[in-house]
Structure formats: C-alpha cells, structure tokens
Amino acid sequence: MTILKRKIKNIILEKGPISIADFMKVALTDQNNGYYRKKMPLGSKGDFVTAPDISQIFGEIIGIWILDLWIKLNKPKDIQIVDLGGGRGTLLSDVQRVLKNKIENYIIIDISNELIKLQKKNVENVLHFERLNDIPKKPTIFIGNEFLDTFPVNQFILKEDCLKEICVNIENEELIFCHKITSLSKLISSQKSAILKVNDIFEINFESRRFIKKISNFIKDNSGGAIFFDYGYKINQGDTLQAIKENQFVNPLDYPGNADITSHVDFTDITTQAKNNMVNVWGPDKQSSFLKKMGARERLKSLENISDNKIKEELRLGLNRLIDLDQMGELFKVFAITSNKFPSPEGFTYATRSSYIVE
C-alpha cells in the first residue's frame, strides 16, 4: 500500500467514509505525495497529452484571441497574461511568439514542481504563483486549458429511500465506493429528487463554482477576460469521474497520487455561476467551431507552405485531432468571460450578457 493510500485509509478509519471531493483533494494536492505535487503528468512519458503539445496552432490561435481582446481593452500597458496550470509551458510560449513584445507580463499558476521546472525553461520572463489570490491586481487575461476538470467533485445518487452521497470507504484493505446520507445530500435533496429516477447519478463541483466566482470578481474589479477549454457537457451525464495513468484509464481509487483523477466539466453550471456574478459569458461552443472561426485551417496552410512533407503530415494530424468531432472537436468546449459592457471577443457563436442575450 502506497504512503498516500495509507493516509487516506487512516482518514477513513478516523472519520468514516469521505466524499469523492475530499478523496480527490488528498490524491491530487497532498503536500508531499499528491499527484500534482510530484508527478510529470504531461507528454509521452506522462499520463496524458493536452492540446498545446498536440499542435502549435492551438496556442497561436489563443495568442490571436488575446491580441484582439487586448486591443479592445485599449491596449493597457500593464496587462498581464495568466496561464492557469501552465502545463509544460508550451501554450504560453506559443502565445508569446504571437504577441511578440506587445505584452510583457506573464504569470503561471501551478503547484507541480516538475512542471514549474519545465515552464521556466520554455517561457521567457514568467512569474509563478500557487494561488489566484497572490497575483498582482491589474488588467488580466486568463487562460485555462484543461484546468476546470481538476477541481474535486461531489457525486450523489438517488436510492429508493432517499438521496445519498457517493463516498469512499475501506473494505478488505481496499478503497471502495459507498452510498451515505450526508449533510450535503440532505441539503440538496429537495432540489434534485423530483427530477431524478432511482439510481440516477449527478455531480456538483462546489470548488469550481467558488473559483468561477473568484475569477469573475477579479475581472470585474481589474478589467480583462478569461478563456477556458475543457472536456464536458451541457446536460447531466451522470458519473464522469475518471483516472488516467500512463495514457490508460484506471479505477480512480486504485492509484491515489499516481494517477490523474478528473471529472467532466458541467458547462451549464459553470456558466450559470459566471452569469450570477454579473459578467458576460461567451459560449460555450465546440472547440472545433472556435478554432475554425479563429482561422486554424488558414494557419495550417501557411505553415504547410514552409514545411517539408513529414512536418506537413504532423501538422495536419495534430489539427485534425483538435477539430474532428469524433476526437476532441466536440467533447471539448470553450467559453470566455469578460467584464460587463465589453465588446464581443472573437470566435464565439453566441453570448449571454449580464442583462441580455446576443444571438
């Protein structure tokens, strides 16, 4: 039994079954043995690969989107670009190549010591912080690529007698899922029970709600915007908890600290939270739609003109993976937040302003 698995076991022995959210917090962010603290999760030697490492066009398109937003903000000189969970630094490096010297302030918020080492090598003049609360209060454009899915999620299930929370317990020295009446399940029972069937599962991500409130307030107070890319849904999909280890799906309870544990993003819930905080919400749209509208195919053609046949094929395969509907094009969504009364950012089909709908 690993050190972290033993720690989780001891917590359960002391307190009883714990929520999936509490399990995820320990598994992912434990100070000494959490997955994001110690692992190199990205790349061919990691557990998964994200869009910036699949195609440079992804980061370049975001750079163009940021440039447009910066111009519409009247080109503030002190603006900062903040990458939420900076990966290997590839995304921000591609963004810098597009922006050149127009914007000088770059920040990455991350807790992974291994990734921070890479980010310092790959991104010029970047500052690092662990928390949103620590960054300078000034005009800011945030980027979140596969960031929201990392927040711990709570799961609930409707049984014949009542609504219960899905928790983590121990049986024969192994971690297992169990169903338990909790203060949270009691609190939301009246809201959800009437619209569910027996054995229906649904998820609520209280941590992501708090984060969206915090970032919405930051943008309102300091000006700017945010853009998020992630896999998720608009209508409840039930159980979306998953774990990936060495590019393979595994049982989320089997390898705490050694597997990436996430859940799909509930975009309806997330965007509702942003609207409730009186900011403009753009999207969510399919990643495929956004990248095409922003000129991804045109950028591919220009790169092909200066590339040999091998590079051309790699560029085509990479972009196809991002925009094909049966790969990442539909599952991955994108939405943006801007302060109230802000002109339309590029790339989105529709928006919900704080007071009216734009088709």
C-alpha positions as CSV (number, residue, x, y, z in Angstrom):
1,M,0.0,0.0,0.0
2,T,1.4,3.4,-1.0
3,I,2.0,6.2,1.5
4,L,-0.9,8.2,0.2
5,K,-3.3,5.3,0.1
6,R,-2.4,4.5,3.7
7,K,-3.0,8.2,4.6
8,I,-6.5,8.1,3.0
9,K,-7.2,4.8,4.8
10,N,-6.3,6.4,8.2
11,I,-8.5,9.4,7.5
12,I,-11.4,7.0,6.8
13,L,-10.7,4.9,9.9
14,E,-10.8,8.1,12.0
15,K,-13.7,10.0,10.4
16,G,-15.7,7.3,8.5
17,P,-16.4,7.4,4.7
18,I,-15.2,10.5,2.9
19,S,-16.6,12.4,0.0
20,I,-15.2,11.9,-3.5
21,A,-14.2,15.6,-3.4
22,D,-12.2,15.0,-0.2
23,F,-10.5,11.9,-1.7
24,M,-9.5,13.9,-4.8
25,K,-8.1,16.7,-2.7
26,V,-5.7,14.3,-0.9
27,A,-4.9,12.3,-4.0
28,L,-4.1,15.3,-6.2
29,T,-2.8,18.0,-3.9
30,D,-1.3,16.4,-0.8
31,Q,1.7,18.5,0.1
32,N,4.2,15.6,-0.1
33,N,2.7,12.9,-2.2
34,G,-0.2,14.4,-4.2
35,Y,-0.3,13.7,-7.9
36,Y,0.1,17.4,-9.0
37,R,2.9,17.9,-6.5
38,K,5.2,15.1,-7.5
39,K,4.4,13.7,-11.0
40,M,5.3,14.7,-14.5
41,P,1.8,14.2,-15.9
42,L,2.2,15.5,-19.5
43,G,3.9,14.3,-22.6
44,S,4.9,10.9,-24.0
45,K,6.4,9.9,-20.6
46,G,3.5,11.2,-18.6
47,D,-0.1,10.2,-18.2
48,F,-1.8,12.3,-20.9
49,V,-1.2,14.9,-23.7
50,T,-3.0,18.2,-23.9
51,A,-3.9,20.4,-26.9
52,P,-0.8,22.7,-26.8
53,D,1.5,19.7,-27.2
54,I,-0.6,18.2,-30.0
55,S,-0.5,21.3,-32.2
56,Q,1.3,24.7,-32.1
57,I,-1.7,26.1,-33.8
58,F,-3.8,25.8,-30.6
59,G,-1.5,28.2,-28.7
60,E,-1.2,30.5,-31.7
61,I,-4.9,30.8,-32.0
62,I,-5.2,31.7,-28.3
63,G,-2.5,34.3,-28.9
64,I,-4.5,35.9,-31.6
65,W,-7.6,35.8,-29.4
66,I,-5.7,37.5,-26.6
67,L,-4.3,40.1,-29.0
68,D,-7.9,41.0,-30.2
69,L,-9.0,41.3,-26.5
70,W,-6.0,43.5,-25.6
71,I,-6.8,45.9,-28.5
72,K,-10.5,46.1,-27.4
73,L,-9.3,46.9,-23.9
74,N,-7.5,49.9,-25.4
75,K,-4.0,48.2,-25.1
76,P,-3.3,48.6,-21.4
77,K,0.4,48.7,-20.9
78,D,0.3,46.9,-17.5
79,I,-1.9,44.0,-18.6
80,Q,-0.8,40.5,-17.6
81,I,-1.4,37.1,-19.1
82,V,-2.1,34.4,-16.5
83,D,-2.0,30.7,-17.5
84,L,-3.9,28.6,-15.0
85,G,-2.0,25.4,-14.7
86,G,0.7,26.0,-17.2
87,G,1.5,22.5,-18.4
88,R,4.9,22.2,-19.9
89,G,4.9,25.9,-20.8
90,T,4.2,25.1,-24.4
91,L,0.9,27.1,-24.6
92,L,2.3,30.3,-23.1
93,S,5.4,30.0,-25.3
94,D,3.2,29.8,-28.4
95,V,1.2,32.8,-27.1
96,Q,4.4,34.8,-26.6
97,R,5.5,34.1,-30.1
98,V,2.3,35.6,-31.5
99,L,2.2,38.6,-29.1
100,K,5.9,39.3,-29.5
101,N,6.8,42.3,-27.3
102,K,3.3,43.8,-27.2
103,I,2.6,42.3,-23.7
104,E,5.4,41.9,-21.2
105,N,3.8,40.4,-18.1
106,Y,3.3,36.6,-17.9
107,I,2.3,34.5,-14.9
108,I,1.7,30.8,-14.4
109,I,-0.4,29.5,-11.5
110,D,0.8,25.9,-10.8
111,I,1.7,23.7,-7.8
112,S,3.7,21.0,-9.8
113,N,7.4,21.3,-9.0
114,E,8.3,19.1,-12.0
115,L,6.2,21.2,-14.4
116,I,7.4,24.5,-13.0
117,K,11.0,23.5,-13.9
118,L,9.9,23.0,-17.5
119,Q,7.9,26.2,-17.6
120,K,10.9,28.2,-16.5
121,K,12.9,26.7,-19.4
122,N,10.2,27.1,-22.0
123,V,8.6,30.5,-21.2
124,E,10.6,33.8,-21.1
125,N,10.3,36.1,-18.1
126,V,7.5,34.2,-16.4
127,L,6.5,34.6,-12.7
128,H,5.0,31.7,-10.7
129,F,2.3,31.7,-8.1
130,E,0.3,28.9,-6.4
131,R,-2.9,30.8,-5.8
132,L,-5.1,33.3,-7.7
133,N,-5.2,35.4,-4.6
134,D,-1.4,36.1,-4.8
135,I,-1.2,37.6,-8.3
136,P,-1.0,41.4,-8.9
137,K,-4.3,43.2,-9.1
138,K,-4.2,44.7,-12.6
139,P,-5.9,44.1,-16.0
140,T,-5.6,40.4,-16.7
141,I,-6.4,37.9,-19.4
142,F,-6.6,34.3,-18.0
143,I,-6.1,31.1,-20.0
144,G,-7.4,27.8,-18.6
145,N,-6.8,24.7,-20.7
146,E,-7.9,21.5,-19.1
147,F,-7.9,23.4,-15.8
148,L,-11.5,23.3,-14.6
149,D,-11.7,19.5,-14.7
150,T,-9.1,19.2,-12.0
151,F,-11.4,20.6,-9.3
152,P,-12.7,17.9,-6.8
153,V,-16.3,16.9,-7.5
154,N,-19.1,15.6,-5.3
155,Q,-21.3,12.8,-6.6
156,F,-24.9,11.9,-5.5
157,I,-27.2,9.1,-6.3
158,L,-31.0,8.7,-5.8
159,K,-31.9,5.5,-4.0
160,E,-35.4,4.1,-3.2
161,D,-35.4,5.7,0.2
162,C,-33.6,9.0,-0.3
163,L,-30.8,10.9,-2.0
164,K,-27.3,9.8,-0.9
165,E,-23.8,11.0,-1.5
166,I,-21.3,8.7,-3.2
167,C,-18.3,8.4,-0.8
168,V,-15.1,6.5,-0.4
169,N,-14.7,3.7,2.2
170,I,-12.5,0.8,3.0
171,E,-13.3,-2.9,2.6
172,N,-10.7,-5.7,3.0
173,E,-7.9,-3.1,2.9
174,E,-9.1,-1.7,-0.4
175,L,-10.7,1.6,-1.2
176,I,-14.3,1.2,-2.4
177,F,-17.3,3.4,-3.3
178,C,-20.2,3.5,-0.9
179,H,-23.5,5.5,-0.5
180,K,-24.1,7.6,2.5
181,I,-26.6,10.2,3.8
182,T,-24.6,13.3,4.4
183,S,-25.3,16.9,5.3
184,L,-24.8,17.8,1.6
185,S,-27.2,15.1,0.3
186,K,-29.8,16.4,2.8
187,L,-29.3,20.0,1.7
188,I,-29.9,19.4,-2.0
189,S,-32.4,16.5,-1.8
190,S,-35.4,18.7,-2.2
191,Q,-33.9,20.4,-5.3
192,K,-32.9,17.2,-7.1
193,S,-35.0,14.3,-6.0
194,A,-38.1,15.3,-8.0
195,I,-36.2,15.4,-11.3
196,L,-34.2,12.1,-10.9
197,K,-35.0,8.4,-11.4
198,V,-33.8,5.8,-8.9
199,N,-30.1,5.1,-9.3
200,D,-29.5,8.3,-11.3
201,I,-26.2,9.9,-10.5
202,F,-25.4,13.6,-10.7
203,E,-22.3,15.7,-9.9
204,I,-21.8,19.1,-8.3
205,N,-18.5,20.8,-8.4
206,F,-18.5,23.3,-5.5
207,E,-14.8,24.1,-5.9
208,S,-15.2,25.2,-9.5
209,R,-18.2,27.3,-8.5
210,R,-16.1,29.1,-5.9
211,F,-13.3,29.5,-8.4
212,I,-15.6,31.0,-11.1
213,K,-17.0,33.4,-8.6
214,K,-13.4,34.5,-7.6
215,I,-12.2,35.0,-11.1
216,S,-15.4,36.8,-12.2
217,N,-14.9,39.2,-9.3
218,F,-11.3,39.7,-10.2
219,I,-12.2,40.6,-13.8
220,K,-14.9,43.0,-12.7
221,D,-12.6,44.7,-10.3
222,N,-9.5,44.9,-12.5
223,S,-10.7,44.6,-16.2
224,G,-9.8,41.8,-18.6
225,G,-11.2,38.4,-19.5
226,A,-10.7,34.7,-19.4
227,I,-10.9,31.8,-21.8
228,F,-11.4,28.2,-20.8
229,F,-11.0,24.9,-22.8
230,D,-12.1,21.6,-21.3
231,Y,-14.0,18.4,-21.9
232,G,-17.5,18.4,-20.6
233,Y,-21.2,18.5,-21.1
234,K,-24.2,20.9,-21.0
235,I,-26.8,18.3,-19.8
236,N,-26.2,15.9,-16.9
237,Q,-24.1,12.9,-17.9
238,G,-24.2,11.0,-14.6
239,D,-20.9,9.6,-13.4
240,T,-18.0,11.2,-15.2
241,L,-15.3,10.5,-12.6
242,Q,-12.2,9.1,-14.3
243,A,-8.5,8.4,-13.7
244,I,-5.7,8.2,-16.2
245,K,-2.3,6.5,-15.7
246,E,0.3,6.1,-18.4
247,N,-2.4,7.1,-21.0
248,Q,-4.8,4.4,-19.9
249,F,-8.0,4.7,-17.9
250,V,-7.8,3.1,-14.5
251,N,-10.0,2.7,-11.4
252,P,-10.0,6.2,-9.7
253,L,-9.5,4.5,-6.3
254,D,-6.5,2.3,-7.2
255,Y,-3.6,4.7,-7.6
256,P,-4.1,7.8,-5.4
257,G,-1.1,10.1,-6.0
258,N,0.0,8.2,-9.1
259,A,-3.0,8.8,-11.5
260,D,-4.7,11.9,-12.8
261,I,-8.2,12.0,-11.4
262,T,-10.7,14.3,-13.0
263,S,-14.4,14.7,-13.9
264,H,-16.1,16.3,-16.9
265,V,-17.0,19.9,-16.6
266,D,-20.6,20.9,-16.3
267,F,-20.6,23.9,-18.6
268,T,-24.2,24.8,-17.8
269,D,-23.5,25.0,-14.1
270,I,-20.2,26.9,-14.6
271,T,-21.6,29.5,-17.0
272,T,-24.6,30.0,-14.7
273,Q,-22.2,30.8,-11.9
274,A,-20.4,33.4,-14.0
275,K,-23.7,35.0,-15.1
276,N,-24.8,35.2,-11.5
277,N,-21.6,37.2,-10.8
278,M,-22.6,39.8,-13.4
279,V,-20.0,39.2,-16.0
280,N,-20.5,38.5,-19.7
281,V,-20.3,34.8,-20.8
282,W,-19.4,33.9,-24.3
283,G,-20.2,30.3,-25.4
284,P,-19.8,27.5,-24.5
285,D,-19.0,26.5,-28.1
286,K,-17.4,23.4,-29.5
287,Q,-13.7,23.6,-29.6
288,S,-13.9,22.7,-33.3
289,S,-16.1,25.6,-34.1
290,F,-14.0,28.1,-32.1
291,L,-10.7,27.1,-33.7
292,K,-12.2,27.1,-37.2
293,K,-13.7,30.6,-36.7
294,M,-10.3,31.9,-35.4
295,G,-8.5,30.8,-38.6
296,A,-6.9,27.5,-37.6
297,R,-7.2,26.0,-41.1
298,E,-5.7,29.1,-42.6
299,R,-2.8,29.0,-40.2
300,L,-2.3,25.3,-41.1
301,K,-2.0,26.2,-44.8
302,S,0.6,28.9,-44.1
303,L,2.7,26.5,-42.0
304,E,2.4,23.9,-44.7
305,N,3.9,26.3,-47.2
306,I,7.2,26.4,-45.3
307,S,7.3,22.8,-44.1
308,D,8.6,19.5,-45.6
309,N,6.3,16.6,-46.2
310,K,6.9,15.0,-42.8
311,I,6.2,18.2,-40.9
312,K,3.1,18.8,-43.1
313,E,1.7,15.4,-42.1
314,E,2.3,16.1,-38.4
315,L,0.7,19.5,-38.6
316,R,-2.4,18.0,-40.3
317,L,-2.8,15.2,-37.9
318,G,-2.4,17.5,-34.9
319,L,-5.0,20.0,-36.0
320,N,-7.4,17.2,-37.1
321,R,-7.2,15.7,-33.6
322,L,-8.2,19.1,-32.2
323,I,-11.1,19.8,-34.5
324,D,-12.5,16.5,-35.7
325,L,-15.9,15.9,-34.0
326,D,-15.1,12.3,-33.2
327,Q,-11.8,13.2,-31.5
328,M,-11.5,16.5,-29.4
329,G,-13.6,18.8,-31.5
330,E,-17.0,18.2,-29.9
331,L,-16.2,16.7,-26.5
332,F,-14.0,19.8,-25.7
333,K,-15.9,23.0,-25.2
334,V,-14.6,26.6,-24.9
335,F,-16.2,29.6,-23.2
336,A,-15.0,33.0,-22.2
337,I,-15.7,35.6,-19.5
338,T,-15.4,39.4,-19.9
339,S,-16.4,42.3,-17.8
340,N,-19.8,43.9,-18.3
341,K,-20.4,46.2,-21.4
342,F,-17.4,44.6,-23.1
343,P,-17.4,44.3,-27.0
344,S,-17.7,40.9,-28.4
345,P,-14.5,38.8,-28.4
346,E,-13.7,36.8,-31.5
347,G,-14.6,33.2,-32.2
348,F,-17.9,32.7,-30.4
349,T,-21.3,31.9,-31.9
350,Y,-23.4,33.5,-29.1
351,A,-23.1,35.1,-25.7
352,T,-25.0,35.7,-22.5
353,R,-24.5,39.2,-21.3
354,S,-25.4,40.0,-17.7
355,S,-28.7,41.6,-18.9
356,Y,-29.5,40.3,-22.4
357,I,-28.9,37.6,-24.9
358,V,-26.9,38.1,-28.2
359,E,-27.6,35.5,-30.9
